[in-house]
Amino acid sequence: VLVSESQSWNRYLKGALGLPSWLDLAVDHRTRFELLEGPFRPDEPDTQSQFALRTRLRVGVDGPGSLRFLAELQDSRVYGDKPGDFTFTQIDTLDVLQLFVSAKTFDLLGTGLRADVHAGRMTMDFGSRRLVARNRFRNTTNSFDGIHLQLGDGEAWRVRAFLTRPVVLGERYFDNDSTAKRRFWGVAFEDKRLEWLNLDAYYFGLRDRRLDLEFHTFGMHGCWLPQPRQLDYEMELIGQFGDWNGRDHSAFAGHAELGYTLDLPWSPRLVGQFDYASGTADPSGDETHTFVFLFGARRFDLASTGIYGPFRRSNILSPGVRLVVSPHPKLKAELKVRYWELAQARDNFIGTGLQDPTGASGRNLGTDIGLRVRWKPTPWLG
């Protein structure tokens, strides 16, 4: 329940080793080669290349009654990089990604409702994953120390709440930790009772005494999942308010897309998309309007991350189109084209170290073209 329903751990290793029913064991590894020429961040080499490796080891133990214990280690490393190469969020040498105890009941106090509780260190997905996500493409992964609660009616609806301390990633062995000076909490409601409207409504709060900030983020997300010969859509609106180093903070972000799946060979789906995240018109003023994307993922609808990744959900405006085809059940291809602008010309191009305080450089950031092909030859590879 902490992670999107589409993500699951297969039990091939458990079956191969003949482990008892109360013990779960899994290993996951990914190796990725990346090449970047003509980097956009200041003071980086003209050409960068590196191998990014991520390995996860997961152990689950069923305790007495409904108790369950889960531990997950993650090792994220980079090989082949040179001095000055970009390695931010790429390295997190062997550390504890998850370590928690959970309990659940399928009939809370005779109401027929399911209830879950998790306590410890955990990863989480919420809603569209734009604000809180267990990272899939990024080489390192967000995790949180605290407690998570869920109450729901099967798969029709559920309410989730959490109170945590975000874990700060370090590059050395077992040095990831959280601090009481940094708190992250929230509550979310998910409803899937209407076929044409899967609805999420949420509130997230973030306080960081080290940076003197406190944000309150409210949002609503709705979608209709793709089906052949049918229009589908996704819409998300997010407002953010608070205080940032003594300055009033108010910001806005939104996502909209409309798609259609043709009833033809390869099941082609054409999607139009639009993303916006506010920026600050006057960075030297006493107010900020630059949207802060919290702990979300961005690969799935913005652009690849890794040593590329110039576009974040902050001070951007971007329309785009995608074409998705599936020539074979094990093969899927996607072509996307997006145009990018700064929402505010004088604000930072977030995540790049670039800014023109005069705004004379304008807002245009260019056009981004991406081609992605995914092949899953076997259930355990791909």
C-alpha positions in Angstrom: 0.0 0.0 0.0 3.0 2.3 0.2 3.9 2.0 -3.5 1.8 2.3 -6.6 -0.2 -0.8 -7.4 1.6 -1.3 -10.7 4.9 -1.9 -8.9 5.4 -5.3 -7.3 8.1 -7.6 -6.2 8.2 -10.9 -8.0 9.0 -14.0 -6.0 11.3 -15.9 -8.4 14.2 -16.0 -6.0 12.0 -17.2 -3.1 10.6 -20.0 -5.3 14.0 -21.0 -6.6 15.5 -21.3 -3.1 12.5 -23.0 -1.7 12.2 -20.6 1.2 9.5 -21.0 3.8 6.2 -19.1 3.4 7.1 -16.7 6.2 10.3 -15.5 4.6 10.6 -13.3 1.5 13.8 -12.5 -0.4 14.4 -10.5 -3.5 17.3 -8.9 -5.4 16.9 -6.2 -8.0 19.8 -4.7 -10.2 20.0 -2.1 -12.9 22.9 -0.9 -14.9 22.6 2.2 -17.1 25.1 3.9 -19.4 24.7 7.6 -19.9 26.4 10.0 -22.3 26.0 13.8 -22.3 27.6 16.2 -24.8 27.4 20.0 -24.6 26.2 20.2 -21.0 24.1 23.1 -19.9 25.2 23.4 -16.3 28.2 25.8 -15.7 31.7 24.5 -15.3 31.1 20.9 -16.5 33.2 19.1 -19.1 32.0 19.2 -22.7 31.5 15.4 -22.7 30.4 13.2 -19.8 29.9 9.5 -19.7 29.2 7.2 -16.8 27.8 3.8 -15.7 25.1 4.2 -13.1 24.5 1.0 -11.0 21.6 0.5 -8.6 21.2 -2.7 -6.5 18.5 -3.5 -4.0 18.2 -6.4 -1.5 14.9 -7.0 0.2 14.1 -9.3 3.1 10.5 -9.7 4.4 9.5 -11.7 7.5 6.0 -12.6 8.6 5.7 -12.2 12.3 3.0 -13.4 14.7 -0.6 -12.5 13.7 -0.7 -9.7 11.1 2.7 -8.3 11.9 5.3 -8.2 9.1 8.9 -6.9 9.1 10.6 -5.6 6.0 14.2 -4.5 5.4 15.5 -3.2 2.1 19.1 -2.2 1.4 20.1 -0.1 -1.7 23.5 0.5 -3.2 23.8 3.3 -5.8 27.1 3.9 -7.5 28.7 5.5 -10.6 31.6 4.2 -12.5 33.6 5.9 -15.3 32.9 9.5 -14.2 35.6 12.1 -14.3 36.3 15.1 -12.0 33.7 17.8 -12.6 31.1 15.3 -14.0 27.6 15.6 -12.7 26.9 12.9 -10.1 24.2 14.6 -8.0 21.5 12.1 -6.9 23.5 9.4 -8.6 25.5 8.1 -5.6 24.3 6.6 -2.3 26.7 3.8 -1.3 25.1 0.9 0.5 22.5 2.2 2.9 19.1 1.3 4.5 16.3 2.2 2.1 13.5 0.6 4.2 13.2 -0.9 7.6 9.7 -1.0 9.1 7.1 -3.1 10.8 3.6 -3.2 9.5 0.2 -4.6 10.6 -3.1 -4.9 8.9 -6.7 -6.0 9.4 -9.4 -6.6 6.8 -12.3 -6.0 9.2 -11.6 -3.1 11.5 -13.9 -3.3 14.5 -16.4 -5.3 12.5 -16.9 -2.5 9.9 -15.5 -4.5 6.9 -12.9 -1.8 6.4 -9.2 -2.5 5.8 -6.7 -0.8 8.0 -2.9 -0.7 7.7 -0.1 0.8 9.8 3.6 1.1 9.0 6.2 2.4 11.4 9.9 2.8 10.7 11.8 3.8 7.5 9.8 3.5 4.3 9.4 4.7 0.7 6.0 6.0 -0.5 4.0 6.8 -3.6 1.1 9.2 -3.5 -1.4 9.8 -6.3 0.2 10.8 -9.5 3.7 10.6 -7.9 4.4 14.2 -8.9 4.9 15.3 -5.3 5.7 12.1 -3.3 7.3 9.1 -5.1 9.5 6.0 -4.8 12.0 6.9 -7.5 12.2 4.5 -10.4 14.4 6.1 -13.0 16.7 8.1 -10.6 19.7 6.2 -9.3 18.9 7.1 -5.7 15.6 6.9 -3.9 13.6 9.0 -1.4 12.8 7.5 1.9 11.2 8.7 5.2 11.4 7.9 8.9 8.0 7.9 10.6 4.5 6.4 10.6 2.0 5.8 7.9 -1.7 4.9 8.3 -4.3 3.7 5.8 -8.1 3.1 6.1 -10.1 1.9 3.1 -12.9 -0.1 1.6 -11.2 -2.7 -0.6 -10.2 -1.1 -3.9 -13.0 1.4 -4.0 -11.6 4.2 -1.8 -9.0 4.8 0.9 -7.7 7.5 3.2 -3.9 7.7 4.0 -2.0 9.8 6.5 1.6 10.0 7.5 4.0 11.9 9.8 7.7 11.5 8.9 11.1 13.0 8.8 12.7 13.0 5.3 15.9 11.0 5.1 18.9 13.0 3.9 21.0 11.0 1.4 24.8 10.6 1.9 27.4 9.1 -0.4 29.2 7.1 2.2 28.3 3.7 3.7 25.2 3.7 6.0 25.2 7.5 6.5 21.6 8.3 5.5 19.8 9.9 8.4 16.9 12.2 9.3 16.6 15.1 11.7 13.9 16.5 13.9 14.5 19.9 12.3 12.9 18.6 9.1 9.3 17.2 9.2 7.0 16.1 6.4 3.4 15.1 6.9 0.2 14.8 5.0 -3.2 13.2 4.3 -4.7 11.9 1.1 -8.1 10.6 -0.1 -8.3 8.2 -3.2 -11.6 7.2 -4.8 -12.0 4.8 -7.7 -15.8 4.2 -7.5 -16.4 6.0 -10.8 -14.9 4.4 -13.9 -14.5 7.7 -15.7 -13.0 9.5 -12.7 -10.2 8.2 -10.5 -9.9 10.9 -7.9 -7.1 12.0 -5.5 -7.3 14.9 -3.1 -4.4 15.6 -0.8 -2.6 17.9 1.6 1.2 17.8 2.3 3.1 19.9 4.9 6.8 20.4 5.0 8.8 22.3 7.7 12.6 22.7 7.6 14.0 24.7 10.4 17.5 24.6 8.9 16.3 26.5 5.8 13.6 28.5 7.7 10.7 27.3 5.5 7.3 25.9 6.0 5.1 24.9 3.0 1.5 23.7 2.8 0.6 22.1 -0.4 -3.0 21.3 -1.5 -4.0 19.4 -4.7 -6.5 17.4 -6.6 -5.9 14.9 -9.3 -8.3 13.1 -11.6 -7.9 10.7 -14.5 -9.7 8.3 -16.8 -7.4 5.4 -17.7 -6.7 4.7 -21.5 -9.0 2.3 -23.3 -9.2 1.4 -27.0 -11.5 3.7 -29.1 -11.9 6.1 -26.2 -10.7 9.5 -25.1 -8.7 9.5 -21.8 -7.6 12.4 -19.7 -5.6 13.4 -16.7 -5.8 16.7 -14.8 -4.0 17.9 -11.7 -4.1 21.3 -9.9 -1.8 22.1 -7.0 -1.6 25.2 -4.8 1.3 25.9 -2.4 1.4 28.4 0.4 3.7 29.2 3.4 6.8 31.1 4.4 10.4 30.8 3.0 13.2 32.5 4.9 10.8 35.3 6.1 9.3 35.8 2.7 5.6 35.0 1.9 5.4 32.0 -0.4 2.5 31.2 -2.8 2.9 29.1 -5.9 0.9 27.0 -8.3 1.4 24.0 -10.6 -0.8 22.1 -13.0 -0.8 19.2 -15.4 -3.3 18.5 -18.2 -3.4 15.8 -20.8 -5.8 14.4 -23.3 -5.3 11.1 -25.2 -6.9 8.7 -27.6 -6.1 5.0 -28.2 -6.8 3.8 -31.7 -8.3 0.3 -32.2 -5.5 -0.6 -34.7 -2.5 -2.9 -34.7 0.2 -1.8 -32.2 -2.5 0.0 -30.2 -1.2 3.5 -31.0 -2.1 6.2 -28.4 -1.6 9.9 -29.1 -1.5 12.2 -26.2 -1.4 16.0 -25.9 0.2 17.4 -22.6 0.6 20.7 -20.9 2.6 21.4 -17.7 3.0 24.6 -15.7 4.8 25.4 -12.5 5.0 29.0 -11.3 8.1 31.1 -10.9 9.0 34.4 -9.1 8.6 37.5 -11.3 10.9 39.6 -9.0 13.4 37.3 -7.2 14.7 40.3 -5.1 11.2 41.1 -3.8 9.6 40.1 -0.5 7.5 37.3 -1.9 8.3 34.0 -3.6 6.1 32.2 -6.2 8.6 29.5 -7.3 6.8 26.1 -7.0 8.6 23.5 -4.9 8.0 20.0 -6.1 8.7 18.3 -2.7 9.8 14.6 -3.1 8.2 13.8 -6.5 9.3 12.0 -9.6 9.5 13.7 -13.1 10.8 11.1 -15.6 7.4 9.8 -16.5 6.0 13.1 -17.8 8.8 15.7 -18.1 12.2 14.3 -19.2 14.9 11.9 -18.3 16.9 12.6 -15.2 20.4 11.1 -14.5 23.2 13.3 -15.9 20.7 15.0 -18.2 17.5 16.1 -16.5 17.3 19.9 -17.0 13.6 20.2 -16.5 12.0 20.2 -13.1 8.4 21.0 -11.9 9.4 24.5 -11.0 9.3 27.8 -13.0 8.4 26.0 -16.3 5.7 26.1 -19.0 5.6 23.3 -21.5 3.2 21.9 -24.0 4.0 18.6 -25.8 2.8 15.5 -27.6 3.5 11.8 -27.1 2.9 8.8 -29.4 3.0 5.4 -27.7 2.9 2.1 -29.6 3.1 -1.6 -28.6 4.2 -3.8 -31.6 4.4 -6.8 -29.3 3.1 -7.6 -25.7 6.7 -7.5 -24.6 7.7 -4.4 -26.5 6.6 -0.8 -26.1 7.9 2.4 -27.8 7.3 6.1 -27.1 8.2 9.3 -29.0 7.7 12.6 -27.3 8.2 16.2 -28.3 8.0 19.1 -25.9 8.5 22.8 -26.1 9.9 24.5 -22.9 9.8 28.0 -21.5 10.5 29.6 -18.2 7.4 30.7 -16.4 9.3 33.8 -15.3 12.3 35.0 -17.2 14.1 36.6 -14.2 13.8 33.5 -11.9 16.2 30.6 -11.7 16.2 27.8 -14.3 15.7 25.4 -11.4 18.3 22.6 -11.1 20.8 24.0 -13.7 22.5 26.8 -11.8 21.4 29.2 -14.6 19.7 32.6 -14.1 19.5 36.0 -15.8 18.3 38.4 -13.1 17.6 41.0 -15.9 15.3 38.7 -17.8 17.0 39.9 -21.1 17.7 36.3 -22.1 14.0 35.7 -22.5 11.9 32.6 -21.5 12.6 30.2 -24.4 14.4 27.1 -23.4 14.1 25.1 -26.6 12.5 21.9 -27.7 13.1 18.5 -26.2 12.7 15.3 -28.3 12.8 11.8 -26.7 12.6 8.3 -28.0 12.2 5.4 -25.6 11.9 1.7 -26.4 11.2 -0.9 -23.6 11.6 -4.7 -24.1 10.7 -7.2 -21.4 12.0 -10.5 -22.8 11.1 -12.5 -19.6 9.1 -11.7 -16.4 12.4 -11.3 -14.4 14.4 -9.3 -17.0 13.4 -6.0 -18.4 
